[in-house]
Amino acid sequence: MSEQEEPRSPCISVCVLDEHDVCAGCYRTAEEITDWFMSSAQEKRDILARAQARREASMPLRLD
C-alpha cells in the first residue's frame, strides 16, 4: 500500500466485542471502529497496526 492509498476497513463481518471492547473479527477497539470513517489515511494505518499487534498477542505460541 502506498503512502497516499486509503487503507480498507479490516472488518470481516464478525462483529463481536470481548470484555475489553475489542472486536473478535478485526481486533479493533469499539472506539477505533467508530472513529474509522472520520480518520485520516495515516490514522487508519495506525489503527491497523494496533489491531495487528492485538491479533498477534492473542494467538497461542506455536512450537513446531
Predicted model as a PDB file, atoms N, CA, C, CB and O in Angstrom, pLDDT in the B-factor column:
MODEL        1                                                                  
ATOM      1  N   MET A   1       0.860  -1.177   0.000  1.00 55.00           N  
ATOM      2  CA  MET A   1       0.000   0.000   0.000  1.00 55.00           C  
ATOM      3  C   MET A   1       0.899   1.230   0.000  1.00 55.00           C  
ATOM      4  CB  MET A   1      -0.974   0.004   1.233  1.00 55.00           C  
ATOM      5  O   MET A   1       1.823   1.335   0.806  1.00 55.00           O  
ATOM      6  N   SER A   2       0.624   2.141  -0.893  1.00 59.00           N  
ATOM      7  CA  SER A   2       1.424   3.355  -0.962  1.00 59.00           C  
ATOM      8  C   SER A   2       1.037   4.310   0.154  1.00 59.00           C  
ATOM      9  CB  SER A   2       1.260   4.032  -2.323  1.00 59.00           C  
ATOM     10  O   SER A   2      -0.013   4.160   0.779  1.00 59.00           O  
ATOM     11  N   GLU A   3       1.889   5.284   0.397  1.00 63.00           N  
ATOM     12  CA  GLU A   3       1.672   6.257   1.478  1.00 63.00           C  
ATOM     13  C   GLU A   3       0.364   7.016   1.306  1.00 63.00           C  
ATOM     14  CB  GLU A   3       2.832   7.245   1.539  1.00 63.00           C  
ATOM     15  O   GLU A   3      -0.251   7.410   2.297  1.00 63.00           O  
ATOM     16  N   GLN A   4      -0.075   7.229   0.062  1.00 72.00           N  
ATOM     17  CA  GLN A   4      -1.280   8.016  -0.175  1.00 72.00           C  
ATOM     18  C   GLN A   4      -2.540   7.158  -0.312  1.00 72.00           C  
ATOM     19  CB  GLN A   4      -1.102   8.848  -1.415  1.00 72.00           C  
ATOM     20  O   GLN A   4      -3.653   7.684  -0.285  1.00 72.00           O  
ATOM     21  N   GLU A   5      -2.371   5.855  -0.456  1.00 89.00           N  
ATOM     22  CA  GLU A   5      -3.525   4.974  -0.599  1.00 89.00           C  
ATOM     23  C   GLU A   5      -4.339   4.938   0.679  1.00 89.00           C  
ATOM     24  CB  GLU A   5      -3.081   3.566  -0.977  1.00 89.00           C  
ATOM     25  O   GLU A   5      -3.786   4.869   1.777  1.00 89.00           O  
ATOM     26  N   GLU A   6      -5.637   4.984   0.536  1.00 93.00           N  
ATOM     27  CA  GLU A   6      -6.547   4.916   1.679  1.00 93.00           C  
ATOM     28  C   GLU A   6      -6.682   3.455   2.119  1.00 93.00           C  
ATOM     29  CB  GLU A   6      -7.947   5.524   1.321  1.00 93.00           C  
ATOM     30  O   GLU A   6      -7.106   2.616   1.325  1.00 93.00           O  
ATOM     31  N   PRO A   7      -6.330   3.138   3.363  1.00 96.00           N  
ATOM     32  CA  PRO A   7      -6.470   1.750   3.822  1.00 96.00           C  
ATOM     33  C   PRO A   7      -7.926   1.305   3.832  1.00 96.00           C  
ATOM     34  CB  PRO A   7      -5.874   1.591   5.219  1.00 96.00           C  
ATOM     35  O   PRO A   7      -8.824   2.087   4.147  1.00 96.00           O  
ATOM     36  N   ARG A   8      -8.151   0.039   3.484  1.00 95.00           N  
ATOM     37  CA  ARG A   8      -9.500  -0.521   3.522  1.00 95.00           C  
ATOM     38  C   ARG A   8      -9.821  -0.975   4.933  1.00 95.00           C  
ATOM     39  CB  ARG A   8      -9.643  -1.697   2.528  1.00 95.00           C  
ATOM     40  O   ARG A   8      -8.931  -1.333   5.705  1.00 95.00           O  
ATOM     41  N   SER A   9     -11.080  -0.956   5.251  1.00 96.00           N  
ATOM     42  CA  SER A   9     -11.525  -1.420   6.559  1.00 96.00           C  
ATOM     43  C   SER A   9     -11.184  -2.901   6.721  1.00 96.00           C  
ATOM     44  CB  SER A   9     -13.047  -1.185   6.737  1.00 96.00           C  
ATOM     45  O   SER A   9     -11.358  -3.683   5.787  1.00 96.00           O  
ATOM     46  N   PRO A  10     -10.701  -3.288   7.899  1.00 96.00           N  
ATOM     47  CA  PRO A  10     -10.386  -4.700   8.138  1.00 96.00           C  
ATOM     48  C   PRO A  10     -11.602  -5.519   8.566  1.00 96.00           C  
ATOM     49  CB  PRO A  10      -9.310  -4.811   9.194  1.00 96.00           C  
ATOM     50  O   PRO A  10     -11.463  -6.693   8.910  1.00 96.00           O  
ATOM     51  N   CYS A  11     -12.781  -4.920   8.550  1.00 96.00           N  
ATOM     52  CA  CYS A  11     -13.995  -5.594   9.005  1.00 96.00           C  
ATOM     53  C   CYS A  11     -14.242  -6.851   8.169  1.00 96.00           C  
ATOM     54  CB  CYS A  11     -15.213  -4.640   8.922  1.00 96.00           C  
ATOM     55  O   CYS A  11     -14.197  -6.819   6.939  1.00 96.00           O  
ATOM     56  N   ILE A  12     -14.507  -7.972   8.876  1.00 95.00           N  
ATOM     57  CA  ILE A  12     -14.844  -9.216   8.196  1.00 95.00           C  
ATOM     58  C   ILE A  12     -16.246  -9.679   8.589  1.00 95.00           C  
ATOM     59  CB  ILE A  12     -13.808 -10.306   8.524  1.00 95.00           C  
ATOM     60  O   ILE A  12     -16.588 -10.851   8.434  1.00 95.00           O  
ATOM     61  N   SER A  13     -17.045  -8.756   9.094  1.00 94.00           N  
ATOM     62  CA  SER A  13     -18.441  -9.003   9.476  1.00 94.00           C  
ATOM     63  C   SER A  13     -18.592 -10.043  10.580  1.00 94.00           C  
ATOM     64  CB  SER A  13     -19.225  -9.445   8.273  1.00 94.00           C  
ATOM     65  O   SER A  13     -19.575 -10.782  10.620  1.00 94.00           O  
ATOM     66  N   VAL A  14     -17.614 -10.091  11.469  1.00 92.00           N  
ATOM     67  CA  VAL A  14     -17.699 -10.893  12.684  1.00 92.00           C  
ATOM     68  C   VAL A  14     -17.617  -9.881  13.821  1.00 92.00           C  
ATOM     69  CB  VAL A  14     -16.543 -12.011  12.771  1.00 92.00           C  
ATOM     70  O   VAL A  14     -16.583  -9.736  14.473  1.00 92.00           O  
ATOM     71  N   CYS A  15     -18.715  -9.196  14.040  1.00 91.00           N  
ATOM     72  CA  CYS A  15     -18.733  -8.034  14.936  1.00 91.00           C  
ATOM     73  C   CYS A  15     -19.176  -8.429  16.339  1.00 91.00           C  
ATOM     74  CB  CYS A  15     -19.660  -6.943  14.382  1.00 91.00           C  
ATOM     75  O   CYS A  15     -20.344  -8.295  16.702  1.00 91.00           O  
ATOM     76  N   VAL A  16     -18.220  -8.916  17.111  1.00 95.00           N  
ATOM     77  CA  VAL A  16     -18.471  -9.323  18.484  1.00 95.00           C  
ATOM     78  C   VAL A  16     -17.378  -8.722  19.346  1.00 95.00           C  
ATOM     79  CB  VAL A  16     -18.519 -10.881  18.626  1.00 95.00           C  
ATOM     80  O   VAL A  16     -16.197  -9.005  19.145  1.00 95.00           O  
ATOM     81  N   LEU A  17     -17.767  -7.888  20.312  1.00 96.00           N  
ATOM     82  CA  LEU A  17     -16.791  -7.260  21.190  1.00 96.00           C  
ATOM     83  C   LEU A  17     -16.561  -8.129  22.423  1.00 96.00           C  
ATOM     84  CB  LEU A  17     -17.256  -5.849  21.600  1.00 96.00           C  
ATOM     85  O   LEU A  17     -17.505  -8.670  22.998  1.00 96.00           O  
ATOM     86  N   ASP A  18     -15.294  -8.255  22.821  1.00 95.00           N  
ATOM     87  CA  ASP A  18     -14.986  -9.011  24.034  1.00 95.00           C  
ATOM     88  C   ASP A  18     -15.094  -8.099  25.257  1.00 95.00           C  
ATOM     89  CB  ASP A  18     -13.569  -9.636  23.946  1.00 95.00           C  
ATOM     90  O   ASP A  18     -15.543  -6.958  25.150  1.00 95.00           O  
ATOM     91  N   GLU A  19     -14.685  -8.604  26.404  1.00 94.00           N  
ATOM     92  CA  GLU A  19     -14.806  -7.838  27.650  1.00 94.00           C  
ATOM     93  C   GLU A  19     -13.915  -6.597  27.677  1.00 94.00           C  
ATOM     94  CB  GLU A  19     -14.468  -8.722  28.829  1.00 94.00           C  
ATOM     95  O   GLU A  19     -14.075  -5.740  28.546  1.00 94.00           O  
ATOM     96  N   HIS A  20     -12.981  -6.496  26.736  1.00 94.00           N  
ATOM     97  CA  HIS A  20     -12.105  -5.320  26.635  1.00 94.00           C  
ATOM     98  C   HIS A  20     -12.528  -4.388  25.499  1.00 94.00           C  
ATOM     99  CB  HIS A  20     -10.654  -5.762  26.425  1.00 94.00           C  
ATOM    100  O   HIS A  20     -11.781  -3.482  25.129  1.00 94.00           O  
ATOM    101  N   ASP A  21     -13.719  -4.605  24.947  1.00 96.00           N  
ATOM    102  CA  ASP A  21     -14.249  -3.839  23.809  1.00 96.00           C  
ATOM    103  C   ASP A  21     -13.391  -3.975  22.554  1.00 96.00           C  
ATOM    104  CB  ASP A  21     -14.365  -2.374  24.181  1.00 96.00           C  
ATOM    105  O   ASP A  21     -13.243  -3.020  21.791  1.00 96.00           O  
ATOM    106  N   VAL A  22     -12.831  -5.155  22.344  1.00 97.00           N  
ATOM    107  CA  VAL A  22     -12.048  -5.452  21.143  1.00 97.00           C  
ATOM    108  C   VAL A  22     -12.848  -6.427  20.293  1.00 97.00           C  
ATOM    109  CB  VAL A  22     -10.635  -6.042  21.504  1.00 97.00           C  
ATOM    110  O   VAL A  22     -13.340  -7.439  20.792  1.00 97.00           O  
ATOM    111  N   CYS A  23     -12.975  -6.118  19.014  1.00 97.00           N  
ATOM    112  CA  CYS A  23     -13.749  -6.959  18.100  1.00 97.00           C  
ATOM    113  C   CYS A  23     -13.021  -8.281  17.826  1.00 97.00           C  
ATOM    114  CB  CYS A  23     -14.011  -6.211  16.776  1.00 97.00           C  
ATOM    115  O   CYS A  23     -11.824  -8.295  17.538  1.00 97.00           O  
ATOM    116  N   ALA A  24     -13.756  -9.381  17.920  1.00 95.00           N  
ATOM    117  CA  ALA A  24     -13.199 -10.709  17.670  1.00 95.00           C  
ATOM    118  C   ALA A  24     -12.869 -10.920  16.195  1.00 95.00           C  
ATOM    119  CB  ALA A  24     -14.173 -11.779  18.139  1.00 95.00           C  
ATOM    120  O   ALA A  24     -12.092 -11.815  15.863  1.00 95.00           O  
ATOM    121  N   GLY A  25     -13.438 -10.120  15.314  1.00 96.00           N  
ATOM    122  CA  GLY A  25     -13.200 -10.282  13.882  1.00 96.00           C  
ATOM    123  C   GLY A  25     -12.018  -9.486  13.360  1.00 96.00           C  
ATOM    124  O   GLY A  25     -11.181 -10.018  12.630  1.00 96.00           O  
ATOM    125  N   CYS A  26     -11.945  -8.208  13.730  1.00 97.00           N  
ATOM    126  CA  CYS A  26     -10.911  -7.338  13.146  1.00 97.00           C  
ATOM    127  C   CYS A  26      -9.888  -6.839  14.171  1.00 97.00           C  
ATOM    128  CB  CYS A  26     -11.565  -6.149  12.477  1.00 97.00           C  
ATOM    129  O   CYS A  26      -8.891  -6.222  13.797  1.00 97.00           O  
ATOM    130  N   TYR A  27     -10.127  -7.100  15.444  1.00 97.00           N  
ATOM    131  CA  TYR A  27      -9.221  -6.719  16.525  1.00 97.00           C  
ATOM    132  C   TYR A  27      -9.097  -5.212  16.736  1.00 97.00           C  
ATOM    133  CB  TYR A  27      -7.871  -7.286  16.257  1.00 97.00           C  
ATOM    134  O   TYR A  27      -8.151  -4.746  17.372  1.00 97.00           O  
ATOM    135  N   ARG A  28     -10.053  -4.451  16.201  1.00 98.00           N  
ATOM    136  CA  ARG A  28     -10.095  -3.024  16.524  1.00 98.00           C  
ATOM    137  C   ARG A  28     -10.923  -2.850  17.791  1.00 98.00           C  
ATOM    138  CB  ARG A  28     -10.692  -2.183  15.339  1.00 98.00           C  
ATOM    139  O   ARG A  28     -11.794  -3.665  18.092  1.00 98.00           O  
ATOM    140  N   THR A  29     -10.643  -1.784  18.526  1.00 98.00           N  
ATOM    141  CA  THR A  29     -11.481  -1.475  19.679  1.00 98.00           C  
ATOM    142  C   THR A  29     -12.769  -0.837  19.189  1.00 98.00           C  
ATOM    143  CB  THR A  29     -10.744  -0.540  20.679  1.00 98.00           C  
ATOM    144  O   THR A  29     -12.860  -0.398  18.042  1.00 98.00           O  
ATOM    145  N   ALA A  30     -13.768  -0.788  20.071  1.00 97.00           N  
ATOM    146  CA  ALA A  30     -15.034  -0.151  19.712  1.00 97.00           C  
ATOM    147  C   ALA A  30     -14.796   1.296  19.295  1.00 97.00           C  
ATOM    148  CB  ALA A  30     -16.031  -0.213  20.889  1.00 97.00           C  
ATOM    149  O   ALA A  30     -15.408   1.778  18.341  1.00 97.00           O  
ATOM    150  N   GLU A  31     -13.919   1.982  19.997  1.00 97.00           N  
ATOM    151  CA  GLU A  31     -13.620   3.371  19.659  1.00 97.00           C  
ATOM    152  C   GLU A  31     -12.955   3.483  18.287  1.00 97.00           C  
ATOM    153  CB  GLU A  31     -12.721   3.991  20.727  1.00 97.00           C  
ATOM    154  O   GLU A  31     -13.282   4.382  17.512  1.00 97.00           O  
ATOM    155  N   GLU A  32     -12.030   2.581  17.986  1.00 98.00           N  
ATOM    156  CA  GLU A  32     -11.372   2.606  16.673  1.00 98.00           C  
ATOM    157  C   GLU A  32     -12.365   2.329  15.555  1.00 98.00           C  
ATOM    158  CB  GLU A  32     -10.231   1.582  16.625  1.00 98.00           C  
ATOM    159  O   GLU A  32     -12.266   2.910  14.474  1.00 98.00           O  
ATOM    160  N   ILE A  33     -13.319   1.446  15.809  1.00 97.00           N  
ATOM    161  CA  ILE A  33     -14.333   1.134  14.797  1.00 97.00           C  
ATOM    162  C   ILE A  33     -15.184   2.372  14.508  1.00 97.00           C  
ATOM    163  CB  ILE A  33     -15.231  -0.043  15.265  1.00 97.00           C  
ATOM    164  O   ILE A  33     -15.427   2.711  13.350  1.00 97.00           O  
ATOM    165  N   THR A  34     -15.633   3.038  15.565  1.00 97.00           N  
ATOM    166  CA  THR A  34     -16.489   4.218  15.356  1.00 97.00           C  
ATOM    167  C   THR A  34     -15.704   5.397  14.784  1.00 97.00           C  
ATOM    168  CB  THR A  34     -17.150   4.631  16.675  1.00 97.00           C  
ATOM    169  O   THR A  34     -16.272   6.230  14.077  1.00 97.00           O  
ATOM    170  N   ASP A  35     -14.415   5.478  15.078  1.00 97.00           N  
ATOM    171  CA  ASP A  35     -13.587   6.577  14.568  1.00 97.00           C  
ATOM    172  C   ASP A  35     -13.109   6.343  13.136  1.00 97.00           C  
ATOM    173  CB  ASP A  35     -12.388   6.777  15.472  1.00 97.00           C  
ATOM    174  O   ASP A  35     -12.665   7.282  12.475  1.00 97.00           O  
ATOM    175  N   TRP A  36     -13.194   5.113  12.652  1.00 98.00           N  
ATOM    176  CA  TRP A  36     -12.601   4.727  11.366  1.00 98.00           C  
ATOM    177  C   TRP A  36     -12.993   5.673  10.220  1.00 98.00           C  
ATOM    178  CB  TRP A  36     -13.020   3.306  11.017  1.00 98.00           C  
ATOM    179  O   TRP A  36     -12.121   6.134   9.483  1.00 98.00           O  
ATOM    180  N   PHE A  37     -14.265   5.963  10.064  1.00 95.00           N  
ATOM    181  CA  PHE A  37     -14.713   6.732   8.900  1.00 95.00           C  
ATOM    182  C   PHE A  37     -14.299   8.198   8.950  1.00 95.00           C  
ATOM    183  CB  PHE A  37     -16.208   6.643   8.781  1.00 95.00           C  
ATOM    184  O   PHE A  37     -14.282   8.869   7.918  1.00 95.00           O  
ATOM    185  N   MET A  38     -13.969   8.697  10.120  1.00 97.00           N  
ATOM    186  CA  MET A  38     -13.526  10.086  10.250  1.00 97.00           C  
ATOM    187  C   MET A  38     -12.001  10.194  10.346  1.00 97.00           C  
ATOM    188  CB  MET A  38     -14.169  10.727  11.477  1.00 97.00           C  
ATOM    189  O   MET A  38     -11.469  11.299  10.457  1.00 97.00           O  
ATOM    190  N   SER A  39     -11.301   9.073  10.305  1.00 98.00           N  
ATOM    191  CA  SER A  39      -9.851   9.053  10.462  1.00 98.00           C  
ATOM    192  C   SER A  39      -9.144   9.338   9.140  1.00 98.00           C  
ATOM    193  CB  SER A  39      -9.399   7.706  11.016  1.00 98.00           C  
ATOM    194  O   SER A  39      -9.631   8.998   8.062  1.00 98.00           O  
ATOM    195  N   SER A  40      -7.982   9.971   9.259  1.00 97.00           N  
ATOM    196  CA  SER A  40      -7.139  10.199   8.080  1.00 97.00           C  
ATOM    197  C   SER A  40      -6.515   8.869   7.657  1.00 97.00           C  
ATOM    198  CB  SER A  40      -6.027  11.268   8.374  1.00 97.00           C  
ATOM    199  O   SER A  40      -6.582   7.887   8.396  1.00 97.00           O  
ATOM    200  N   ALA A  41      -5.917   8.840   6.484  1.00 97.00           N  
ATOM    201  CA  ALA A  41      -5.269   7.619   5.999  1.00 97.00           C  
ATOM    202  C   ALA A  41      -4.179   7.180   6.979  1.00 97.00           C  
ATOM    203  CB  ALA A  41      -4.669   7.841   4.584  1.00 97.00           C  
ATOM    204  O   ALA A  41      -4.040   5.985   7.241  1.00 97.00           O  
ATOM    205  N   GLN A  42      -3.410   8.115   7.520  1.00 97.00           N  
ATOM    206  CA  GLN A  42      -2.353   7.760   8.472  1.00 97.00           C  
ATOM    207  C   GLN A  42      -2.943   7.216   9.769  1.00 97.00           C  
ATOM    208  CB  GLN A  42      -1.469   8.979   8.767  1.00 97.00           C  
ATOM    209  O   GLN A  42      -2.418   6.255  10.331  1.00 97.00           O  
ATOM    210  N   GLU A  43      -4.012   7.812  10.243  1.00 98.00           N  
ATOM    211  CA  GLU A  43      -4.665   7.318  11.456  1.00 98.00           C  
ATOM    212  C   GLU A  43      -5.198   5.904  11.227  1.00 98.00           C  
ATOM    213  CB  GLU A  43      -5.813   8.264  11.884  1.00 98.00           C  
ATOM    214  O   GLU A  43      -5.141   5.068  12.129  1.00 98.00           O  
ATOM    215  N   LYS A  44      -5.707   5.636  10.045  1.00 98.00           N  
ATOM    216  CA  LYS A  44      -6.187   4.292   9.721  1.00 98.00           C  
ATOM    217  C   LYS A  44      -5.034   3.298   9.719  1.00 98.00           C  
ATOM    218  CB  LYS A  44      -6.897   4.283   8.355  1.00 98.00           C  
ATOM    219  O   LYS A  44      -5.182   2.181  10.214  1.00 98.00           O  
ATOM    220  N   ARG A  45      -3.889   3.689   9.171  1.00 98.00           N  
ATOM    221  CA  ARG A  45      -2.720   2.808   9.193  1.00 98.00           C  
ATOM    222  C   ARG A  45      -2.298   2.533  10.638  1.00 98.00           C  
ATOM    223  CB  ARG A  45      -1.546   3.433   8.395  1.00 98.00           C  
ATOM    224  O   ARG A  45      -1.906   1.414  10.967  1.00 98.00           O  
ATOM    225  N   ASP A  46      -2.377   3.543  11.495  1.00 98.00           N  
ATOM    226  CA  ASP A  46      -2.046   3.360  12.916  1.00 98.00           C  
ATOM    227  C   ASP A  46      -3.028   2.399  13.588  1.00 98.00           C  
ATOM    228  CB  ASP A  46      -2.051   4.717  13.650  1.00 98.00           C  
ATOM    229  O   ASP A  46      -2.620   1.538  14.368  1.00 98.00           O  
ATOM    230  N   ILE A  47      -4.312   2.545  13.286  1.00 98.00           N  
ATOM    231  CA  ILE A  47      -5.330   1.642  13.829  1.00 98.00           C  
ATOM    232  C   ILE A  47      -5.054   0.211  13.373  1.00 98.00           C  
ATOM    233  CB  ILE A  47      -6.750   2.086  13.391  1.00 98.00           C  
ATOM    234  O   ILE A  47      -5.129  -0.721  14.173  1.00 98.00           O  
ATOM    235  N   LEU A  48      -4.736   0.037  12.096  1.00 98.00           N  
ATOM    236  CA  LEU A  48      -4.448  -1.292  11.567  1.00 98.00           C  
ATOM    237  C   LEU A  48      -3.234  -1.913  12.250  1.00 98.00           C  
ATOM    238  CB  LEU A  48      -4.220  -1.223  10.062  1.00 98.00           C  
ATOM    239  O   LEU A  48      -3.223  -3.111  12.532  1.00 98.00           O  
ATOM    240  N   ALA A  49      -2.221  -1.108  12.513  1.00 98.00           N  
ATOM    241  CA  ALA A  49      -1.015  -1.608  13.194  1.00 98.00           C  
ATOM    242  C   ALA A  49      -1.345  -2.060  14.613  1.00 98.00           C  
ATOM    243  CB  ALA A  49       0.082  -0.519  13.227  1.00 98.00           C  
ATOM    244  O   ALA A  49      -0.878  -3.108  15.058  1.00 98.00           O  
ATOM    245  N   ARG A  50      -2.146  -1.275  15.319  1.00 98.00           N  
ATOM    246  CA  ARG A  50      -2.527  -1.660  16.681  1.00 98.00           C  
ATOM    247  C   ARG A  50      -3.383  -2.924  16.664  1.00 98.00           C  
ATOM    248  CB  ARG A  50      -3.286  -0.514  17.375  1.00 98.00           C  
ATOM    249  O   ARG A  50      -3.219  -3.799  17.513  1.00 98.00           O  
ATOM    250  N   ALA A  51      -4.298  -3.018  15.694  1.00 98.00           N  
ATOM    251  CA  ALA A  51      -5.148  -4.202  15.579  1.00 98.00           C  
ATOM    252  C   ALA A  51      -4.304  -5.440  15.272  1.00 98.00           C  
ATOM    253  CB  ALA A  51      -6.216  -3.996  14.484  1.00 98.00           C  
ATOM    254  O   ALA A  51      -4.548  -6.510  15.828  1.00 98.00           O  
ATOM    255  N   GLN A  52      -3.333  -5.301  14.409  1.00 97.00           N  
ATOM    256  CA  GLN A  52      -2.447  -6.425  14.082  1.00 97.00           C  
ATOM    257  C   GLN A  52      -1.659  -6.864  15.309  1.00 97.00           C  
ATOM    258  CB  GLN A  52      -1.482  -6.042  12.943  1.00 97.00           C  
ATOM    259  O   GLN A  52      -1.485  -8.060  15.540  1.00 97.00           O  
ATOM    260  N   ALA A  53      -1.186  -5.910  16.093  1.00 97.00           N  
ATOM    261  CA  ALA A  53      -0.460  -6.250  17.322  1.00 97.00           C  
ATOM    262  C   ALA A  53      -1.374  -7.003  18.291  1.00 97.00           C  
ATOM    263  CB  ALA A  53       0.099  -4.972  17.995  1.00 97.00           C  
ATOM    264  O   ALA A  53      -0.939  -7.958  18.936  1.00 97.00           O  
ATOM    265  N   ARG A  54      -2.633  -6.583  18.399  1.00 96.00           N  
ATOM    266  CA  ARG A  54      -3.592  -7.278  19.265  1.00 96.00           C  
ATOM    267  C   ARG A  54      -3.829  -8.700  18.766  1.00 96.00           C  
ATOM    268  CB  ARG A  54      -4.928  -6.506  19.329  1.00 96.00           C  
ATOM    269  O   ARG A  54      -3.875  -9.646  19.552  1.00 96.00           O  
ATOM    270  N   ARG A  55      -3.978  -8.839  17.448  1.00 95.00           N  
ATOM    271  CA  ARG A  55      -4.207 -10.161  16.851  1.00 95.00           C  
ATOM    272  C   ARG A  55      -3.026 -11.084  17.174  1.00 95.00           C  
ATOM    273  CB  ARG A  55      -4.404 -10.045  15.304  1.00 95.00           C  
ATOM    274  O   ARG A  55      -3.224 -12.222  17.600  1.00 95.00           O  
ATOM    275  N   GLU A  56      -1.816 -10.598  16.973  1.00 94.00           N  
ATOM    276  CA  GLU A  56      -0.626 -11.414  17.217  1.00 94.00           C  
ATOM    277  C   GLU A  56      -0.493 -11.764  18.697  1.00 94.00           C  
ATOM    278  CB  GLU A  56       0.631 -10.682  16.734  1.00 94.00           C  
ATOM    279  O   GLU A  56      -0.090 -12.878  19.034  1.00 94.00           O  
ATOM    280  N   ALA A  57      -0.825 -10.827  19.580  1.00 92.00           N  
ATOM    281  CA  ALA A  57      -0.736 -11.075  21.017  1.00 92.00           C  
ATOM    282  C   ALA A  57      -1.767 -12.090  21.483  1.00 92.00           C  
ATOM    283  CB  ALA A  57      -0.909  -9.781  21.783  1.00 92.00           C  
ATOM    284  O   ALA A  57      -1.573 -12.737  22.512  1.00 92.00           O  
ATOM    285  N   SER A  58      -2.860 -12.239  20.741  1.00 89.00           N  
ATOM    286  CA  SER A  58      -3.919 -13.158  21.155  1.00 89.00           C  
ATOM    287  C   SER A  58      -3.686 -14.580  20.656  1.00 89.00           C  
ATOM    288  CB  SER A  58      -5.256 -12.661  20.657  1.00 89.00           C  
ATOM    289  O   SER A  58      -4.348 -15.513  21.111  1.00 89.00           O  
ATOM    290  N   MET A  59      -2.750 -14.752  19.726  1.00 82.00           N  
ATOM    291  CA  MET A  59      -2.522 -16.078  19.156  1.00 82.00           C  
ATOM    292  C   MET A  59      -1.611 -16.891  20.064  1.00 82.00           C  
ATOM    293  CB  MET A  59      -1.912 -15.967  17.745  1.00 82.00           C  
ATOM    294  O   MET A  59      -0.635 -16.371  20.605  1.00 82.00           O  
ATOM    295  N   PRO A  60      -1.933 -18.163  20.227  1.00 79.00           N  
ATOM    296  CA  PRO A  60      -1.070 -19.030  21.048  1.00 79.00           C  
ATOM    297  C   PRO A  60       0.287 -19.245  20.377  1.00 79.00           C  
ATOM    298  CB  PRO A  60      -1.755 -20.392  21.298  1.00 79.00           C  
ATOM    299  O   PRO A  60       0.391 -19.270  19.151  1.00 79.00           O  
ATOM    300  N   LEU A  61       1.287 -19.393  21.176  1.00 71.00           N  
ATOM    301  CA  LEU A  61       2.645 -19.629  20.677  1.00 71.00           C  
ATOM    302  C   LEU A  61       2.716 -21.031  20.074  1.00 71.00           C  
ATOM    303  CB  LEU A  61       3.702 -19.463  21.819  1.00 71.00           C  
ATOM    304  O   LEU A  61       2.319 -22.009  20.707  1.00 71.00           O  
ATOM    305  N   ARG A  62       3.223 -21.119  18.846  1.00 70.00           N  
ATOM    306  CA  ARG A  62       3.374 -22.426  18.182  1.00 70.00           C  
ATOM    307  C   ARG A  62       4.823 -22.874  18.282  1.00 70.00           C  
ATOM    308  CB  ARG A  62       2.925 -22.358  16.686  1.00 70.00           C  
ATOM    309  O   ARG A  62       5.743 -22.088  18.054  1.00 70.00           O  
ATOM    310  N   LEU A  63       5.014 -24.114  18.617  1.00 72.00           N  
ATOM    311  CA  LEU A  63       6.355 -24.666  18.770  1.00 72.00           C  
ATOM    312  C   LEU A  63       6.574 -25.815  17.812  1.00 72.00           C  
ATOM    313  CB  LEU A  63       6.588 -25.126  20.203  1.00 72.00           C  
ATOM    314  O   LEU A  63       6.875 -26.927  18.246  1.00 72.00           O  
ATOM    315  N   ASP A  64       6.429 -25.572  16.500  1.00 65.00           N  
ATOM    316  CA  ASP A  64       6.671 -26.654  15.556  1.00 65.00           C  
ATOM    317  C   ASP A  64       7.818 -26.358  14.656  1.00 65.00           C  
ATOM    318  CB  ASP A  64       5.458 -26.923  14.741  1.00 65.00           C  
ATOM    319  O   ASP A  64       8.155 -27.172  13.797  1.00 65.00           O  
TER     320      ASP A  64                                                      
ENDMDL                                                                          
END                                                                             
